[in-house]
Amino acid sequence: MNAKPLKRQAINPAATQAYYDNFHFSQATRVGDLIWVSGQVGVDAAMQPAQGIVEQSHLAFQSLKLVLETAGASLADVVELTTFHTHLQADMAAFAQVKDVYFPARYPSWTAVGISQLALEPLRVEIRAVAVAGCGDA
């Protein structure tokens, strides 16, 4: 029996191709059904950070959703979240409420980490994820 070799695929929605070209990283990497999503932050299409944790969280989750869809998966396929917070204790309740909008059931594993800064000064949260394409249907 010959096993089909797994291929590594860079995932970059058209709107984020410049990140790959300029900063040399993929929004996600897919190998087989596994998808590792790079940290997503709360910026708009003009790369401007949203105001406050709620707005930034929504934009970051919307970006996560877009990257997963480009990879052939969905938020339901997320098995692990890691979130990085510059104001962990102050923002946790509001962030958790937003997270529950995007993950209303079948919650993924989640680790929240307090940090001192992110790539842009006004950013308060960054979300990375691991997904298994198709597992959310089961």
ABEGO torsion letter per residue (X at the ends): XBBBBBBBBBBBBAAAAAAAAAAGBBABBBBEABBBBBBBBBBBAAGBBBBEAAAAAAAAAAAAAAAAAAAGBBAAABABBBBBBABAAAAAAAAAAAAAAABABGBBBBBBBBBABBABAABABBBBBBBBBGAAAX
